[in-house]
Amino acid sequence: MGFKVTGIDTSEKFVDYAQKRVKAAKFLVADMKSFKSDLPFDAAIAIFNGIYFNRTKRELLAALKNISANLRKGGALIFDINTPLLKDFFDQNKKSVLGHSEKNLQIARFDEVERKGNQLLFKFEYLVRDGAQFHTYSNQIRFGFFSITDLKSAARNAGFKSVEILKGKEFRAGSTCFVCRK
């Protein structure tokens, strides 16, 4: 028996891309703070810091309440954060360079991050070589920045009965995983 998967993103472009790559799943343009499902889900998963797309504690609580409302009784929300890694990043430097290379595709990404209160502004510059063609892209994303205590408190205030926290090798090195049960 398999899983029925529904994915959401606020970007129509990303939803189209995902639908083309994973035909067996259903993808919708929606926001975690307001998405409504006709049937409750067994689980909701927000990985790779997805929960940080909520920029304020108010938005975070609204998202967690809405996710809880879309889960069946006993359902789980699983999300991860890299708060310790981000803190180290700010303490040491605020810029980085990443690269990826395949046969006919090379990508270099230059990152710069600014912290302003409880928000992070990520600035990305991409240089892409696709065969003989070169392209450049720029992108900026603003995230909320919450402590583990803030996240645990918000999950409880959103109606989750239990909040389990996994760190390090139990999950993924440098990340903290939350398992919240309704």
C-alpha positions in Angstrom: 0.0 0.0 0.0 1.4 3.4 -1.0 1.0 6.9 0.1 -1.2 9.6 -1.4 0.9 12.7 -1.5 -0.3 16.3 -1.7 2.4 19.0 -2.0 1.8 22.8 -1.6 3.9 25.8 -2.5 3.0 29.5 -3.0 4.9 29.5 -6.3 3.0 28.3 -9.3 6.4 27.8 -11.1 7.6 25.4 -8.4 4.2 23.6 -8.3 4.4 23.1 -12.1 8.0 21.8 -11.8 7.1 19.4 -9.0 4.1 18.0 -10.8 6.2 17.3 -13.9 8.8 15.4 -11.9 6.4 13.5 -9.5 3.3 12.6 -11.6 1.8 10.3 -8.9 1.5 13.2 -6.4 -0.9 16.1 -6.4 0.5 19.6 -6.1 -1.4 22.8 -5.4 -0.6 26.5 -5.2 -1.4 27.2 -1.6 0.0 28.7 1.6 0.6 26.7 4.8 -1.3 29.4 6.8 -4.5 29.1 4.8 -4.6 25.8 2.9 -7.8 23.7 3.5 -8.2 20.0 2.6 -11.4 18.2 2.1 -10.0 15.2 3.9 -7.6 15.2 6.9 -4.0 14.1 6.4 -2.1 11.5 8.4 1.0 13.6 8.3 2.4 17.0 7.1 6.1 17.4 6.4 7.9 20.7 6.1 11.6 20.0 5.6 14.7 22.1 4.7 13.7 25.0 7.0 10.2 25.3 5.3 8.7 26.5 8.5 10.9 29.6 8.4 8.9 31.0 5.5 6.7 32.3 8.3 8.4 35.6 9.1 6.8 36.4 12.5 5.6 34.5 15.5 2.0 35.4 14.6 2.5 33.9 11.1 4.2 30.8 12.6 1.3 30.2 15.0 -1.3 30.7 12.2 0.6 28.1 10.0 0.9 25.6 12.8 -2.8 26.0 13.7 -3.8 25.6 10.1 -1.6 22.5 9.7 -3.1 21.0 12.8 -6.6 21.7 11.5 -5.8 19.7 8.4 -4.5 16.6 10.3 -6.6 13.7 11.5 -6.6 13.1 15.3 -3.2 11.5 16.1 -1.7 12.9 12.9 1.8 14.2 12.9 3.6 17.3 11.7 7.3 16.8 11.0 9.6 19.7 10.3 13.2 20.6 10.6 15.3 23.6 11.2 19.0 24.5 11.1 19.0 27.2 13.8 22.3 26.1 15.3 24.0 26.1 11.9 22.6 29.5 11.1 23.8 30.9 14.4 27.3 29.6 13.7 27.1 31.1 10.2 26.4 34.5 11.7 29.1 34.2 14.3 31.8 33.2 11.7 30.9 34.8 8.4 27.9 36.0 6.4 28.9 34.9 2.9 29.4 31.5 1.2 29.9 29.9 -2.2 28.5 26.6 -3.2 28.9 24.7 -6.4 27.4 21.8 -8.3 28.7 20.1 -11.4 27.3 17.5 -13.8 28.3 16.5 -17.3 27.0 19.5 -19.2 25.8 21.6 -16.3 27.7 23.7 -13.7 26.1 25.9 -11.1 27.8 28.3 -8.7 25.8 29.9 -6.0 27.0 32.9 -4.0 25.1 33.5 -0.7 24.9 36.5 1.6 22.7 36.6 4.7 21.7 39.5 6.8 19.9 39.1 10.2 17.5 41.9 11.2 15.9 41.0 14.5 13.9 37.8 14.1 14.2 37.8 10.3 16.8 36.6 7.9 17.3 38.1 4.4 19.1 35.6 2.1 20.5 37.0 -1.1 21.4 34.5 -3.8 23.4 35.0 -7.0 23.6 32.1 -9.4 26.0 31.6 -12.3 24.9 28.7 -14.5 26.8 27.1 -17.4 24.5 24.9 -19.4 26.6 23.4 -22.2 28.1 26.4 -24.0 25.5 28.9 -22.6 26.0 31.0 -19.5 23.1 32.4 -17.4 22.9 34.5 -14.3 20.0 34.7 -11.8 19.4 36.6 -8.6 17.0 35.8 -5.8 16.1 37.1 -2.3 14.2 35.3 0.3 13.1 36.6 3.7 12.7 34.0 6.5 11.6 34.2 10.1 14.3 33.1 12.6 12.9 31.3 15.7 14.5 29.6 18.6 13.8 26.0 19.5 11.8 27.2 22.5 9.7 29.5 20.3 8.9 26.7 17.9 8.0 24.2 20.7 5.8 26.8 22.4 4.0 27.7 19.1 3.4 24.0 18.3 1.8 23.5 21.7 -0.3 26.7 21.4 -1.4 25.4 18.0 -3.0 22.4 19.6 -0.3 19.7 19.2 -0.5 17.4 22.3 3.1 16.3 22.1 6.3 17.8 20.6 9.3 15.6 20.3 12.7 17.1 19.3 15.4 15.1 17.5 18.9 16.5 17.1 22.1 15.6 15.3 22.7 12.0 14.3 19.1 11.0 15.2 18.0 13.0 12.3 20.5 14.9 10.1 23.8 16.4 11.3 23.4 20.0 12.3 19.6 19.9 12.1 16.8 19.7 14.6 13.7 17.8 13.8 10.3 18.4 15.4 7.7 15.6 15.5 4.4 17.2 16.7 1.4 14.9 17.3 -2.2 16.2 17.3 
